[in-house]
Amino acid sequence: MNAFGLIQIGLILLRTTTISSLQCSHLPLQQRKVIENSLQLLDKMGKKFPQQCLREKMSFRFPEQVLRPRQKETIKLAIEEIFQHIFYIFSKNLTLAAWDGTALEQFQNGLYQQIEQLEACVIKKQTHYFRSKEVNRLKLKKYFQKIDCFLKDKQHNLCSWEISRAEMRRCLQLIDKAIRKI
């Protein structure tokens, strides 16, 4: 390859890196828009919370401390982890949920795109973030396992999905609150 070809490749890489860093600098604003859209889609997916499900309410206790670390990168890692868990939960055994399929698909696609964006922007260094990242990861895993076990225990019935949908709404609202502080 000649020098001119190498210069062209270098310019393309430089431009890609610049565009990528610009997207990452607007990540909090983009996340707020995605969360707002996700909340609307959660509402659109189902109707009002069914009265018969009120007696089955469950407290999952979201580990809010994972969204309060001092480093912005740690918060971004936690948000990425949360989106991955939400995507996982909303990607299985939805037959009894009786939700709007189009809204559900848009919700899943929005989460997936946001996960991809976060993965591209978040620095995944195994440095001083490692300990807090692993502690947060375990707390989030435990939280989402409770939700997953609840769904399994209730055999993924309508009420278990409605309670999980309400919990995901609350979870997204907590993320939005954390993003506003970044």
Buried (B, 14 or more C-beta within 10 A) or exposed (E): EEEEEEEEEEEEEEEEEEEEEEEBEEBBEBBBEBBEBBBEBBEBBBEEBEEEBEEBEBEBEBBEEBBEBEEBBBBBBBBBBBBBBBBEBBEEBBEBBEBBEEBBEBBBEBBBEBBEBBEEBBEEEEEEBEEBBEBBBEBBBEBBEBBBEBBEEBEBBBBBBBBBBBBBBEBBEBBBEBBEEE
